[in-house]
Amino acid sequence: MQPKTSLSSDNKSSYIWAIITGLLSSSCCIIQLILNLFSIGCAGFSVLTPYRPFFLSFTAILIIYTITKYGFNSKRTLITLLISILLTASPELVSLHNQGKIISSTNSKQIFVREIETFVVQINGISCEGCANRIKAQIDSKPFVINSKVYFKNQSAIVSVKLGTYKSNDIETWVKMVDFKYGAKVIQQYIETIEEE
Ligand SMILES: *[C@@H]1O[C@H](CO)[C@@H](O)[C@H](O)[C@H]1NC(C)=O
């Protein structure tokens, strides 16, 4: 009998399953974010999205199994739970970031402006939150962009820039530069004046 080795391989396997089911439940959102770092295009993990409820049940089963096996207060259970929840919720977290609801260093740019021009852009072909995130990063990298929000759900973006710096077709071009498969069209455009405090 070798209880130690069998226990440790069992432990590892519960983490591995947490990672696998978590990644699948998230339609590989985290993998897409990593691909973005290396400027690799959208990998089309969105084929997994329709199966999300199915993978979510697997994740739930794994969590229940881990809790019954190791108890609620064990380190094993906590780590498995943490991995599963973070991975599974990653598309929602990325979505909040894409909508500018989680503050990031890129959208805390200090540009002093009194007039902002806002463009509403219809973007066809965004296949997941990870891909939307790549578009947002590209838009935010432009010096006179004040902020941007990219919506995977309705395939659009709202981009605010310093007045007079960019035109509709600049923004359409940036999106195309991320990937030529995207169709980008500015459908609305307006100017706002900000009151000085
Ligand atoms: C997409 O949804 C967001 C928030 O739900 C909204 O503000 C935006 O205007 C929508 N875009 C279009 C093109 O309707």
The ligand as a Tripos MOL2 file, in Angstrom:
@<TRIPOS>MOLECULE
LIG
   14    14     1     0     0
SMALL
NO_CHARGES

@<TRIPOS>ATOM
      1 C1        -25.0380   47.7640  -27.0990 C.3       1 LIG1
      2 O1        -25.3550   47.6490  -25.7210 O.3       1 LIG1
      3 C2        -24.9000   48.7240  -24.9090 C.3       1 LIG1
      4 C3        -25.2090   48.4370  -23.4470 C.3       1 LIG1
      5 O2        -26.1650   47.4710  -23.2830 O.3       1 LIG1
      6 C4        -25.5090   50.0200  -25.3760 C.3       1 LIG1
      7 O3        -25.0600   51.1070  -24.5870 O.3       1 LIG1
      8 C5        -25.1330   50.2510  -26.8250 C.3       1 LIG1
      9 O4        -25.6910   51.4230  -27.3190 O.3       1 LIG1
     10 C6        -25.5620   49.0650  -27.6920 C.3       1 LIG1
     11 N1        -25.0540   49.2550  -29.0480 N.am      1 LIG1
     12 C7        -25.8490   49.3760  -30.1030 C.2       1 LIG1
     13 C8        -25.2020   49.5390  -31.4190 C.3       1 LIG1
     14 O5        -27.0630   49.3430  -29.9930 O.2       1 LIG1
@<TRIPOS>BOND
     1     1     2 1
     2     1    10 1
     3     2     3 1
     4     3     4 1
     5     3     6 1
     6     4     5 1
     7     6     7 1
     8     6     8 1
     9     8     9 1
    10     8    10 1
    11    10    11 1
    12    11    12 1
    13    12    13 1
    14    12    14 2
@<TRIPOS>SUBSTRUCTURE
     1 LIG1         1 GROUP 0 **** ****
